[in-house]
Amino acid sequence: MADLAGEADGGALRLDFDRRLMLQFRGSVITSDGGLLAYRELDEVLALTTSGGERLTEARTGRNRRHLLAGLLRQSVFGRLAGYEDVNDADRLCRDPAMRWVVGGQAPMGRAASASQIGRFETEWLTHPANFAALADLPGQWIDAVHQRRPPRTIVLDMDSSESPTYGEQEGSAYNGHFGCTCYHPLFVFNQLGDLERCALRPGNVHSANGWRDVLEPVVSRYRGRVKRLYFRGDAAFAMPEVYEFLEAEGMGYAIRLPANRVLQDKSGHLLKRPVGRPPQEVRRYYSSFSYRAGSWNKPRRVVAKVEWHPGELYPRVGFIVTNLARPAERVVAFYNHRGTCEQYIKEGKGAIKWTRLSCRSFAPAPRAGLQSRQLHADAGDAEDRGAVVVDQPAREADQDRRQGRQSRSLRHVPDGRGRGAAADVCGNLVAHRPATGAARSGMTAAVSDETDDEGRGVPG
């Protein structure tokens, strides 16, 4: 070797045994995030970030602008898609060759945005009122761009809230007794395909359904007249007469968990009697349907009751669902049970792209803009993959949110959501999960296997 020091020579290193072999350090052109280029190609075809950049208002006043808003938006979105959850990671990503080509503009021949530039973009420029409104509407526009190529006939909207833990004295944070931590309390709306339609960041001590209309109404108005059927699912937090009346006025079908009370228990009392004979070794489920009107309702509505008898348990598990669907009670419950996929999408967003990592001290507007921008990461990443492995969550007490369940649950693979193939259970014990024969009884229906009829597709038939 001509130069043993190596690092003192900036040129290529040639070996004496064969001068045709050249060794050269090219760390600046090596990347471990080459997969981002495939997402960037998809982004180019659908013009997602390009259209997003066009809708953002330029809030910078200086003339020395190295990167367009579309490029900064790409770096923010694609950086978190690659697993870089913190703005500080931009100091390394700005030199990464894959990220430079993703950003575009002058970045391929120079550098992408630094940590300070991305920080100002997310906490200052995106918090401009016009940009904040554009961020709230942008996921819906991206979803519409995808649907134009393959229009869905049915849309199912799932609304749910979650927690975003806070640390220190962050404005708007409060202790939430349901989640058992000091947090923000964001609200999300997903469709059955896993796309995040809209979200809103709220203080930690508000009710789970607080501000539901501001989040749900723009989504419903976007689909009005564009899809054949539109449905809504929600847990017991959304069991409010104003929600029912809004959905009925829009012509939407719905299935919402209803908290238990003495009247509902009396109407389903015939299901609460323990079955005669030796206790079964499998779960037995019974269903009934009846008309019910609460004191705050303007009219009677249909309520479906589900009673589950589990081996080794003294009392049954009872749940109630208020609905305007005309299908059999068992199919209504099966349709509602797929609301659990929404909770898995939220967990996926927390674990994969850290969309609830909101570390700004002030509540408005920086953390809210941060949450709005993070929902774009989920929609961009979901454009390629519609499949998911989720948990089939059994119902617990009627007045409890199913997020409180801590029991082991079987895995279920959900297909692409477009009616191609049914969901399949992944059983850990084939003998224990072997279907048993259901027993027919007057006025009720019994079933011992999971409700996997045509509703197992995630889209109602």
C-alpha positions as a Markdown table, in Angstrom:
| # | Residue | x | y | z |
|---|---|---|---|---|
| 1 | Met | 0.0 | 0.0 | 0.0 |
| 2 | Ala | 1.4 | 3.4 | -1.0 |
| 3 | Asp | 0.1 | 5.3 | 2.1 |
| 4 | Leu | -0.5 | 3.4 | 5.2 |
| 5 | Ala | -2.0 | 6.4 | 7.0 |
| 6 | Gly | -4.9 | 6.4 | 4.5 |
| 7 | Glu | -6.9 | 9.2 | 6.2 |
| 8 | Ala | -4.2 | 11.7 | 5.4 |
| 9 | Asp | -4.7 | 11.2 | 1.7 |
| 10 | Gly | -8.0 | 12.5 | 0.3 |
| 11 | Gly | -7.7 | 10.5 | -2.9 |
| 12 | Ala | -8.5 | 6.9 | -3.7 |
| 13 | Leu | -6.4 | 4.1 | -2.1 |
| 14 | Arg | -4.9 | 1.6 | -4.5 |
| 15 | Leu | -3.5 | -1.7 | -3.5 |
| 16 | Asp | 0.0 | -2.8 | -4.6 |
| 17 | Phe | -1.0 | -6.4 | -5.5 |
| 18 | Asp | -3.4 | -5.2 | -8.2 |
| 19 | Arg | -3.4 | -1.6 | -9.2 |
| 20 | Arg | -6.8 | -2.0 | -10.9 |
| 21 | Leu | -8.5 | -2.3 | -7.5 |
| 22 | Met | -9.3 | 1.1 | -6.0 |
| 23 | Leu | -10.5 | 1.7 | -2.4 |
| 24 | Gln | -12.3 | 4.9 | -1.7 |
| 25 | Phe | -14.3 | 6.2 | 1.3 |
| 26 | Arg | -17.7 | 7.4 | 0.0 |
| 27 | Gly | -19.7 | 7.7 | 3.3 |
| 28 | Ser | -21.6 | 10.7 | 2.0 |
| 29 | Val | -23.3 | 8.6 | -0.7 |
| 30 | Ile | -24.2 | 5.6 | 1.5 |
| 31 | Thr | -27.7 | 5.5 | 3.0 |
| 32 | Ser | -29.6 | 3.0 | 5.1 |
| 33 | Asp | -33.0 | 4.5 | 4.2 |
| 34 | Gly | -33.2 | 3.6 | 0.5 |
| 35 | Gly | -36.8 | 2.4 | 1.1 |
| 36 | Leu | -37.9 | 6.0 | 1.2 |
| 37 | Leu | -37.3 | 6.3 | -2.5 |
| 38 | Ala | -40.1 | 3.9 | -3.2 |
| 39 | Tyr | -42.5 | 6.0 | -1.1 |
| 40 | Arg | -41.2 | 9.1 | -2.8 |
| 41 | Glu | -42.0 | 7.5 | -6.2 |
| 42 | Leu | -45.6 | 6.8 | -5.0 |
| 43 | Asp | -45.8 | 10.3 | -3.7 |
| 44 | Glu | -44.8 | 11.6 | -7.1 |
| 45 | Val | -47.5 | 9.6 | -8.8 |
| 46 | Leu | -50.2 | 10.8 | -6.5 |
| 47 | Ala | -48.7 | 14.3 | -6.1 |
| 48 | Leu | -49.4 | 14.2 | -2.3 |
| 49 | Thr | -46.6 | 16.4 | -0.9 |
| 50 | Thr | -46.6 | 18.6 | -4.0 |
| 51 | Ser | -50.3 | 19.4 | -3.6 |
| 52 | Gly | -49.7 | 19.9 | 0.1 |
| 53 | Gly | -46.9 | 22.4 | -0.5 |
| 54 | Glu | -49.2 | 24.3 | -2.9 |
| 55 | Arg | -51.8 | 24.7 | -0.2 |
| 56 | Leu | -49.4 | 26.1 | 2.4 |
| 57 | Thr | -49.0 | 29.8 | 2.7 |
| 58 | Glu | -45.5 | 31.2 | 2.6 |
| 59 | Ala | -44.9 | 32.8 | 6.0 |
| 60 | Arg | -41.2 | 33.4 | 5.6 |
| 61 | Thr | -40.2 | 37.0 | 5.0 |
| 62 | Gly | -36.5 | 36.7 | 4.1 |
| 63 | Arg | -35.1 | 36.2 | 0.6 |
| 64 | Asn | -32.6 | 33.5 | 1.4 |
| 65 | Arg | -34.9 | 30.5 | 1.0 |
| 66 | Arg | -33.0 | 27.3 | 0.3 |
| 67 | His | -36.0 | 24.9 | 0.3 |
| 68 | Leu | -39.5 | 25.2 | -0.8 |
| 69 | Leu | -42.4 | 24.5 | 1.6 |
| 70 | Ala | -43.1 | 21.3 | -0.3 |
| 71 | Gly | -39.6 | 20.1 | 0.3 |
| 72 | Leu | -39.8 | 20.9 | 4.0 |
| 73 | Leu | -43.1 | 19.1 | 4.2 |
| 74 | Arg | -41.5 | 16.1 | 2.5 |
| 75 | Gln | -38.6 | 16.0 | 4.9 |
| 76 | Ser | -40.9 | 16.2 | 7.9 |
| 77 | Val | -43.2 | 13.5 | 6.6 |
| 78 | Phe | -40.6 | 11.1 | 5.2 |
| 79 | Gly | -38.2 | 11.5 | 8.1 |
| 80 | Arg | -40.8 | 10.1 | 10.5 |
| 81 | Leu | -41.8 | 7.5 | 8.1 |
| 82 | Ala | -38.2 | 6.3 | 8.3 |
| 83 | Gly | -38.4 | 6.2 | 12.1 |
| 84 | Tyr | -36.7 | 9.5 | 13.0 |
| 85 | Glu | -39.2 | 10.9 | 15.5 |
| 86 | Asp | -37.2 | 13.9 | 16.7 |
| 87 | Val | -36.4 | 17.2 | 14.9 |
| 88 | Asn | -32.8 | 16.9 | 16.1 |
| 89 | Asp | -32.3 | 13.9 | 13.7 |
| 90 | Ala | -32.4 | 16.4 | 10.8 |
| 91 | Asp | -28.8 | 17.3 | 11.5 |
| 92 | Arg | -27.8 | 13.9 | 10.2 |
| 93 | Leu | -30.6 | 13.5 | 7.7 |
| 94 | Cys | -29.7 | 16.7 | 5.9 |
| 95 | Arg | -26.6 | 14.9 | 4.7 |
| 96 | Asp | -28.3 | 11.6 | 3.9 |
| 97 | Pro | -28.3 | 11.1 | 0.1 |
| 98 | Ala | -31.8 | 9.4 | 0.1 |
| 99 | Met | -33.3 | 12.2 | 2.1 |
| 100 | Arg | -31.6 | 14.9 | -0.1 |
| 101 | Trp | -33.3 | 13.4 | -3.2 |
| 102 | Val | -36.6 | 13.0 | -1.4 |
| 103 | Val | -36.6 | 16.7 | -0.5 |
| 104 | Gly | -35.7 | 17.7 | -4.0 |
| 105 | Gly | -34.9 | 21.3 | -5.2 |
| 106 | Gln | -31.4 | 22.3 | -4.3 |
| 107 | Ala | -31.0 | 19.5 | -1.7 |
| 108 | Pro | -29.6 | 16.8 | -4.0 |
| 109 | Met | -26.6 | 18.9 | -4.9 |
| 110 | Gly | -26.3 | 20.4 | -1.4 |
| 111 | Arg | -28.1 | 19.6 | 1.9 |
| 112 | Ala | -31.6 | 19.1 | 3.1 |
| 113 | Ala | -33.0 | 21.2 | 5.9 |
| 114 | Ser | -31.2 | 21.3 | 9.2 |
| 115 | Ala | -32.7 | 20.8 | 12.6 |
| 116 | Ser | -33.2 | 24.5 | 13.1 |
| 117 | Gln | -34.9 | 24.9 | 9.8 |
| 118 | Ile | -37.3 | 22.0 | 10.3 |
| 119 | Gly | -37.9 | 23.2 | 13.9 |
| 120 | Arg | -39.0 | 26.6 | 12.6 |
| 121 | Phe | -41.1 | 25.0 | 9.9 |
| 122 | Glu | -43.1 | 22.9 | 12.3 |
| 123 | Thr | -43.4 | 25.3 | 15.2 |
| 124 | Glu | -43.6 | 28.7 | 13.4 |
| 125 | Trp | -44.5 | 28.5 | 9.8 |
| 126 | Leu | -47.1 | 25.7 | 10.1 |
| 127 | Thr | -48.7 | 27.5 | 13.0 |
| 128 | His | -49.8 | 30.3 | 10.7 |
| 129 | Pro | -53.7 | 30.3 | 10.8 |
| 130 | Ala | -54.0 | 29.6 | 7.1 |
| 131 | Asn | -51.5 | 26.8 | 7.2 |
| 132 | Phe | -53.1 | 25.3 | 10.3 |
| 133 | Ala | -56.4 | 25.2 | 8.5 |
| 134 | Ala | -54.8 | 23.7 | 5.4 |
| 135 | Leu | -53.1 | 21.0 | 7.5 |
| 136 | Ala | -56.5 | 20.0 | 9.0 |
| 137 | Asp | -58.0 | 19.5 | 5.5 |
| 138 | Leu | -54.9 | 18.0 | 3.8 |
| 139 | Pro | -55.4 | 14.4 | 4.9 |
| 140 | Gly | -58.9 | 14.3 | 3.4 |
| 141 | Gln | -57.5 | 15.7 | 0.1 |
| 142 | Trp | -54.8 | 13.1 | 0.1 |
| 143 | Ile | -57.4 | 10.3 | 0.7 |
| 144 | Asp | -59.6 | 11.7 | -2.0 |
| 145 | Ala | -56.6 | 11.6 | -4.4 |
| 146 | Val | -56.2 | 7.9 | -3.7 |
| 147 | His | -59.9 | 7.2 | -3.9 |
| 148 | Gln | -60.1 | 8.8 | -7.4 |
| 149 | Arg | -58.1 | 5.9 | -8.7 |
| 150 | Arg | -60.2 | 3.3 | -7.0 |
| 151 | Pro | -63.4 | 4.8 | -5.7 |
| 152 | Pro | -64.9 | 3.0 | -2.7 |
| 153 | Arg | -68.7 | 2.3 | -2.6 |
| 154 | Thr | -68.8 | 2.1 | 1.2 |
| 155 | Ile | -67.1 | 4.2 | 3.9 |
| 156 | Val | -67.2 | 3.3 | 7.6 |
| 157 | Leu | -66.0 | 6.1 | 10.0 |
| 158 | Asp | -64.6 | 5.1 | 13.4 |
| 159 | Met | -64.2 | 7.8 | 16.0 |
| 160 | Asp | -62.1 | 7.4 | 19.1 |
| 161 | Ser | -60.0 | 9.3 | 21.5 |
| 162 | Ser | -56.6 | 8.5 | 23.0 |
| 163 | Glu | -53.9 | 10.0 | 25.3 |
| 164 | Ser | -50.7 | 11.9 | 24.5 |
| 165 | Pro | -48.6 | 11.9 | 27.6 |
| 166 | Thr | -47.1 | 15.2 | 28.6 |
| 167 | Tyr | -44.1 | 16.0 | 30.8 |
| 168 | Gly | -43.4 | 19.0 | 32.9 |
| 169 | Glu | -45.6 | 22.1 | 32.8 |
| 170 | Gln | -46.9 | 21.8 | 29.3 |
| 171 | Glu | -49.9 | 24.1 | 28.7 |
| 172 | Gly | -53.2 | 22.3 | 28.4 |
| 173 | Ser | -52.0 | 19.1 | 30.0 |
| 174 | Ala | -54.1 | 17.7 | 32.8 |
| 175 | Tyr | -54.5 | 14.4 | 34.7 |
| 176 | Asn | -57.0 | 12.1 | 33.0 |
| 177 | Gly | -58.5 | 9.5 | 35.3 |
| 178 | His | -59.4 | 7.1 | 32.5 |
| 179 | Phe | -55.9 | 6.9 | 31.2 |
| 180 | Gly | -54.3 | 7.3 | 34.6 |
| 181 | Cys | -51.7 | 9.9 | 33.4 |
| 182 | Thr | -51.1 | 13.6 | 32.7 |
| 183 | Cys | -51.7 | 14.0 | 29.1 |
| 184 | Tyr | -53.4 | 15.7 | 26.1 |
| 185 | His | -56.6 | 14.0 | 24.9 |
| 186 | Pro | -56.6 | 14.0 | 21.1 |
| 187 | Leu | -59.6 | 12.9 | 19.0 |
| 188 | Phe | -59.3 | 10.8 | 15.8 |
| 189 | Val | -61.5 | 9.7 | 12.9 |
| 190 | Phe | -60.4 | 6.8 | 10.8 |
| 191 | Asn | -62.1 | 5.0 | 7.9 |
| 192 | Gln | -62.2 | 1.2 | 7.6 |
| 193 | Leu | -59.2 | 1.2 | 5.3 |
| 194 | Gly | -56.9 | 2.6 | 8.0 |
| 195 | Asp | -56.7 | 6.2 | 6.7 |
| 196 | Leu | -56.7 | 8.9 | 9.3 |
| 197 | Glu | -59.4 | 11.3 | 8.1 |
| 198 | Arg | -59.1 | 14.0 | 10.7 |
| 199 | Cys | -57.9 | 14.7 | 14.2 |
| 200 | Ala | -57.9 | 17.4 | 16.9 |
| 201 | Leu | -55.7 | 18.0 | 19.9 |
| 202 | Arg | -57.6 | 18.8 | 23.1 |
| 203 | Pro | -56.7 | 19.5 | 26.7 |
| 204 | Gly | -56.2 | 16.4 | 28.9 |
| 205 | Asn | -59.3 | 16.8 | 31.1 |
| 206 | Val | -62.0 | 17.1 | 28.5 |
| 207 | His | -64.7 | 14.5 | 27.8 |
| 208 | Ser | -63.9 | 11.8 | 25.2 |
| 209 | Ala | -66.6 | 13.2 | 22.9 |
| 210 | Asn | -65.8 | 16.9 | 23.4 |
| 211 | Gly | -65.7 | 18.7 | 20.0 |
| 212 | Trp | -66.9 | 15.6 | 18.1 |
| 213 | Arg | -68.9 | 17.8 | 15.6 |
| 214 | Asp | -65.9 | 19.9 | 14.6 |
| 215 | Val | -64.0 | 16.8 | 13.7 |
| 216 | Leu | -66.7 | 14.6 | 12.2 |
| 217 | Glu | -68.8 | 17.1 | 10.2 |
| 218 | Pro | -66.1 | 18.1 | 7.7 |
| 219 | Val | -65.4 | 14.4 | 7.0 |
| 220 | Val | -69.1 | 13.6 | 6.5 |
| 221 | Ser | -69.6 | 16.6 | 4.2 |
| 222 | Arg | -66.7 | 15.5 | 2.1 |
| 223 | Tyr | -68.2 | 12.1 | 1.4 |
| 224 | Arg | -71.8 | 13.4 | 1.0 |
| 225 | Gly | -73.1 | 12.3 | -2.3 |
| 226 | Arg | -69.8 | 10.6 | -3.3 |
| 227 | Val | -70.3 | 7.1 | -1.7 |
| 228 | Lys | -73.2 | 4.8 | -1.8 |
| 229 | Arg | -73.3 | 4.0 | 1.9 |
| 230 | Leu | -71.8 | 5.8 | 4.9 |
| 231 | Tyr | -71.6 | 4.3 | 8.3 |
| 232 | Phe | -70.4 | 5.4 | 11.8 |
| 233 | Arg | -69.1 | 3.4 | 14.8 |
| 234 | Gly | -68.2 | 4.7 | 18.2 |
| 235 | Asp | -67.9 | 3.6 | 21.8 |
| 236 | Ala | -70.0 | 4.5 | 24.8 |
| 237 | Ala | -68.5 | 8.0 | 25.0 |
| 238 | Phe | -70.5 | 9.0 | 21.8 |
| 239 | Ala | -73.8 | 7.6 | 23.0 |
| 240 | Met | -75.5 | 11.1 | 23.0 |
| 241 | Pro | -78.8 | 12.1 | 21.4 |
| 242 | Glu | -77.1 | 14.9 | 19.4 |
| 243 | Val | -74.8 | 12.4 | 17.8 |
| 244 | Tyr | -77.8 | 10.1 | 16.8 |
| 245 | Glu | -79.7 | 13.1 | 15.4 |
| 246 | Phe | -76.8 | 14.3 | 13.4 |
| 247 | Leu | -76.1 | 10.9 | 11.9 |
| 248 | Glu | -79.8 | 10.3 | 11.1 |
| 249 | Ala | -80.1 | 13.7 | 9.4 |
| 250 | Glu | -77.1 | 12.8 | 7.2 |
| 251 | Gly | -78.7 | 9.5 | 6.3 |
| 252 | Met | -75.9 | 7.5 | 7.8 |
| 253 | Gly | -76.1 | 4.1 | 9.4 |
| 254 | Tyr | -74.5 | 3.8 | 12.9 |
| 255 | Ala | -73.7 | 1.4 | 15.7 |
| 256 | Ile | -72.7 | 3.0 | 19.0 |
| 257 | Arg | -72.1 | 1.3 | 22.3 |
| 258 | Leu | -74.8 | 2.2 | 24.9 |
| 259 | Pro | -74.1 | 2.3 | 28.6 |
| 260 | Ala | -76.1 | -0.1 | 30.7 |
| 261 | Asn | -79.0 | 0.9 | 32.9 |
| 262 | Arg | -81.8 | -0.9 | 34.8 |
| 263 | Val | -84.3 | -0.5 | 32.0 |
| 264 | Leu | -82.0 | -2.1 | 29.4 |
| 265 | Gln | -81.1 | -4.9 | 31.8 |
| 266 | Asp | -84.8 | -5.6 | 32.4 |
| 267 | Lys | -85.5 | -5.8 | 28.7 |
| 268 | Ser | -82.8 | -8.4 | 28.2 |
| 269 | Gly | -83.4 | -10.2 | 31.5 |
| 270 | His | -84.4 | -13.4 | 29.7 |
| 271 | Leu | -80.8 | -13.6 | 28.4 |
| 272 | Leu | -79.2 | -13.3 | 31.9 |
| 273 | Lys | -80.4 | -16.6 | 33.2 |
| 274 | Arg | -77.6 | -19.2 | 33.4 |
| 275 | Pro | -78.1 | -21.9 | 30.7 |
| 276 | Val | -79.5 | -25.1 | 32.0 |
| 277 | Gly | -77.2 | -28.1 | 32.3 |
| 278 | Arg | -73.5 | -28.7 | 32.7 |
| 279 | Pro | -71.4 | -25.5 | 32.2 |
| 280 | Pro | -70.1 | -25.5 | 28.6 |
| 281 | Gln | -66.4 | -25.5 | 27.8 |
| 282 | Glu | -66.8 | -22.8 | 25.1 |
| 283 | Val | -68.1 | -19.3 | 25.0 |
| 284 | Arg | -71.9 | -19.0 | 24.4 |
| 285 | Arg | -73.3 | -15.9 | 23.0 |
| 286 | Tyr | -77.0 | -14.8 | 22.9 |
| 287 | Tyr | -78.5 | -11.8 | 21.1 |
| 288 | Ser | -81.8 | -9.9 | 21.3 |
| 289 | Ser | -83.2 | -6.7 | 19.8 |
| 290 | Phe | -85.8 | -4.4 | 21.2 |
| 291 | Ser | -87.0 | -0.8 | 21.0 |
| 292 | Tyr | -85.9 | 1.7 | 23.6 |
| 293 | Arg | -86.3 | 5.4 | 24.3 |
| 294 | Ala | -84.2 | 7.2 | 26.9 |
| 295 | Gly | -85.6 | 10.3 | 28.6 |
| 296 | Ser | -83.3 | 12.6 | 26.5 |
| 297 | Trp | -84.1 | 11.0 | 23.2 |
| 298 | Asn | -86.6 | 12.5 | 20.8 |
| 299 | Lys | -87.9 | 9.1 | 19.6 |
| 300 | Pro | -87.5 | 5.3 | 20.3 |
| 301 | Arg | -84.4 | 3.6 | 18.7 |
| 302 | Arg | -83.4 | 0.1 | 18.2 |
| 303 | Val | -81.1 | -1.5 | 20.8 |
| 304 | Val | -79.2 | -4.8 | 20.4 |
| 305 | Ala | -78.2 | -6.7 | 23.4 |
| 306 | Lys | -75.4 | -9.3 | 23.5 |
| 307 | Val | -74.8 | -11.7 | 26.4 |
| 308 | Glu | -71.7 | -13.8 | 26.7 |
| 309 | Trp | -71.3 | -16.8 | 29.1 |
| 310 | His | -67.6 | -17.6 | 29.5 |
| 311 | Pro | -66.3 | -20.8 | 31.1 |
| 312 | Gly | -65.3 | -20.4 | 34.7 |
| 313 | Glu | -67.1 | -17.1 | 35.1 |
| 314 | Leu | -70.1 | -16.7 | 37.4 |
| 315 | Tyr | -71.7 | -13.7 | 35.8 |
| 316 | Pro | -72.3 | -13.0 | 32.1 |
| 317 | Arg | -70.7 | -10.2 | 30.1 |
| 318 | Val | -73.5 | -7.9 | 28.8 |
| 319 | Gly | -73.3 | -5.2 | 26.2 |
| 320 | Phe | -75.8 | -2.9 | 24.4 |
| 321 | Ile | -75.6 | -1.2 | 21.0 |
| 322 | Val | -77.9 | 1.5 | 19.8 |
| 323 | Thr | -78.3 | 1.3 | 16.0 |
| 324 | Asn | -80.5 | 2.3 | 13.1 |
| 325 | Leu | -79.4 | -0.7 | 11.0 |
| 326 | Ala | -82.0 | -3.2 | 10.0 |
| 327 | Arg | -79.8 | -6.3 | 9.8 |
| 328 | Pro | -80.0 | -9.2 | 12.3 |
| 329 | Ala | -78.8 | -8.6 | 15.9 |
| 330 | Glu | -75.8 | -10.9 | 15.4 |
| 331 | Arg | -74.6 | -9.0 | 12.3 |
| 332 | Val | -75.0 | -5.7 | 14.1 |
| 333 | Val | -72.7 | -6.9 | 16.8 |
| 334 | Ala | -70.2 | -8.2 | 14.3 |
| 335 | Phe | -70.2 | -4.9 | 12.5 |
| 336 | Tyr | -69.6 | -3.0 | 15.7 |
| 337 | Asn | -66.8 | -5.3 | 16.9 |
| 338 | His | -64.7 | -4.2 | 14.0 |
| 339 | Arg | -64.4 | -0.8 | 15.6 |
| 340 | Gly | -61.5 | -2.3 | 17.5 |
| 341 | Thr | -59.3 | -1.9 | 14.4 |
| 342 | Cys | -59.5 | 1.9 | 15.0 |
| 343 | Glu | -57.8 | 1.4 | 18.3 |
| 344 | Gln | -55.1 | -0.6 | 16.6 |
| 345 | Tyr | -54.5 | 2.2 | 14.1 |
| 346 | Ile | -54.0 | 4.6 | 17.0 |
| 347 | Lys | -51.5 | 2.3 | 18.6 |
| 348 | Glu | -49.7 | 1.9 | 15.3 |
| 349 | Gly | -49.4 | 5.6 | 15.0 |
| 350 | Lys | -48.0 | 5.9 | 18.5 |
| 351 | Gly | -45.5 | 3.1 | 18.1 |
| 352 | Ala | -44.4 | 3.6 | 14.5 |
| 353 | Ile | -44.2 | 7.3 | 13.9 |
| 354 | Lys | -44.6 | 8.7 | 17.5 |
| 355 | Trp | -47.4 | 11.0 | 16.4 |
| 356 | Thr | -48.3 | 11.9 | 20.0 |
| 357 | Arg | -44.8 | 13.0 | 20.9 |
| 358 | Leu | -45.7 | 16.7 | 21.4 |
| 359 | Ser | -43.0 | 18.4 | 23.5 |
| 360 | Cys | -43.8 | 22.1 | 23.0 |
| 361 | Arg | -44.4 | 24.1 | 26.1 |
| 362 | Ser | -47.4 | 26.1 | 24.8 |
| 363 | Phe | -50.6 | 24.3 | 23.9 |
| 364 | Ala | -51.6 | 26.6 | 21.0 |
| 365 | Pro | -50.7 | 26.5 | 18.3 |
| 366 | Ala | -47.4 | 24.6 | 18.0 |
| 367 | Pro | -48.5 | 21.2 | 19.5 |
| 368 | Arg | -51.8 | 21.2 | 17.6 |
| 369 | Ala | -49.9 | 21.9 | 14.3 |
| 370 | Gly | -47.5 | 19.1 | 15.2 |
| 371 | Leu | -50.3 | 16.6 | 15.6 |
| 372 | Gln | -52.0 | 17.7 | 12.4 |
| 373 | Ser | -48.7 | 17.3 | 10.5 |
| 374 | Arg | -48.1 | 13.9 | 12.0 |
| 375 | Gln | -51.4 | 12.6 | 10.7 |
| 376 | Leu | -50.0 | 13.1 | 7.2 |
| 377 | His | -47.2 | 10.5 | 8.0 |
| 378 | Ala | -49.8 | 7.9 | 8.7 |
| 379 | Asp | -51.8 | 8.6 | 5.5 |
| 380 | Ala | -48.6 | 8.7 | 3.4 |
| 381 | Gly | -47.4 | 5.4 | 4.8 |
| 382 | Asp | -50.8 | 3.8 | 4.5 |
| 383 | Ala | -51.1 | 4.5 | 0.8 |
| 384 | Glu | -49.1 | 1.4 | -0.1 |
| 385 | Asp | -50.4 | -1.1 | 2.5 |
| 386 | Arg | -54.0 | -1.7 | 3.5 |
| 387 | Gly | -53.5 | -5.0 | 5.4 |
| 388 | Ala | -53.1 | -5.1 | 9.2 |
| 389 | Val | -53.0 | -7.6 | 12.0 |
| 390 | Val | -55.3 | -6.5 | 14.7 |
| 391 | Val | -56.8 | -7.8 | 17.9 |
| 392 | Asp | -60.3 | -9.1 | 18.1 |
| 393 | Gln | -61.4 | -7.4 | 21.3 |
| 394 | Pro | -64.3 | -9.0 | 23.2 |
| 395 | Ala | -66.9 | -6.9 | 24.8 |
| 396 | Arg | -66.8 | -6.3 | 28.5 |
| 397 | Glu | -69.3 | -4.6 | 30.7 |
| 398 | Ala | -71.7 | -2.4 | 28.8 |
| 399 | Asp | -70.7 | 0.9 | 30.4 |
| 400 | Gln | -66.9 | 0.4 | 29.9 |
| 401 | Asp | -64.7 | 1.3 | 27.1 |
| 402 | Arg | -63.2 | -1.8 | 25.5 |
| 403 | Arg | -59.7 | -0.2 | 25.7 |
| 404 | Gln | -59.8 | -1.2 | 29.4 |
| 405 | Gly | -59.6 | -4.9 | 28.5 |
| 406 | Arg | -56.5 | -6.7 | 29.6 |
| 407 | Gln | -57.4 | -10.3 | 28.6 |
| 408 | Ser | -55.5 | -12.2 | 26.0 |
| 409 | Arg | -57.2 | -12.0 | 22.6 |
| 410 | Ser | -56.9 | -13.9 | 19.3 |
| 411 | Leu | -55.1 | -12.2 | 16.4 |
| 412 | Arg | -57.1 | -11.5 | 13.3 |
| 413 | His | -55.8 | -10.6 | 9.8 |
| 414 | Val | -57.9 | -7.9 | 8.2 |
| 415 | Pro | -57.8 | -7.8 | 4.4 |
| 416 | Asp | -57.6 | -4.7 | 2.2 |
| 417 | Gly | -61.1 | -3.6 | 3.3 |
| 418 | Arg | -62.6 | -3.7 | -0.2 |
| 419 | Gly | -64.6 | -7.0 | 0.2 |
| 420 | Arg | -61.9 | -9.3 | -1.1 |
| 421 | Gly | -61.6 | -12.2 | 1.3 |
| 422 | Ala | -62.9 | -12.7 | 4.8 |
| 423 | Ala | -61.0 | -12.1 | 8.0 |
| 424 | Ala | -59.3 | -15.2 | 9.4 |
| 425 | Asp | -58.6 | -15.9 | 13.1 |
| 426 | Val | -55.0 | -16.9 | 14.1 |
| 427 | Cys | -55.7 | -19.6 | 16.7 |
| 428 | Gly | -53.0 | -20.5 | 19.2 |
| 429 | Asn | -54.8 | -23.8 | 20.2 |
| 430 | Leu | -56.7 | -25.5 | 17.5 |
| 431 | Val | -58.5 | -27.8 | 19.9 |
| 432 | Ala | -59.6 | -25.0 | 22.2 |
| 433 | His | -60.7 | -22.8 | 19.3 |
| 434 | Arg | -62.6 | -25.6 | 17.5 |
| 435 | Pro | -66.1 | -24.4 | 16.7 |
| 436 | Ala | -68.9 | -26.0 | 18.6 |
| 437 | Thr | -72.5 | -26.5 | 17.7 |
| 438 | Gly | -74.8 | -23.6 | 18.7 |
| 439 | Ala | -78.1 | -24.2 | 20.4 |
| 440 | Ala | -81.3 | -22.6 | 19.1 |
| 441 | Arg | -83.6 | -21.1 | 21.7 |
| 442 | Ser | -86.9 | -19.2 | 21.4 |
| 443 | Gly | -86.6 | -15.4 | 21.2 |
| 444 | Met | -82.8 | -15.5 | 21.1 |
| 445 | Thr | -79.9 | -16.8 | 19.0 |
| 446 | Ala | -76.9 | -18.7 | 20.4 |
| 447 | Ala | -73.4 | -18.9 | 18.8 |
| 448 | Val | -70.2 | -20.3 | 20.1 |
| 449 | Ser | -67.8 | -19.1 | 17.4 |
| 450 | Asp | -66.7 | -15.6 | 16.6 |
| 451 | Glu | -69.0 | -13.5 | 14.5 |
| 452 | Thr | -67.2 | -13.9 | 11.2 |
| 453 | Asp | -69.9 | -13.6 | 8.6 |
| 454 | Asp | -69.8 | -11.1 | 5.8 |
| 455 | Glu | -69.1 | -8.4 | 8.3 |
| 456 | Gly | -65.7 | -10.0 | 8.9 |
| 457 | Arg | -64.4 | -8.0 | 5.9 |
| 458 | Gly | -64.6 | -4.8 | 7.8 |
| 459 | Val | -67.0 | -3.2 | 5.4 |
| 460 | Pro | -70.8 | -3.8 | 5.9 |
| 461 | Gly | -72.6 | -5.7 | 3.2 |
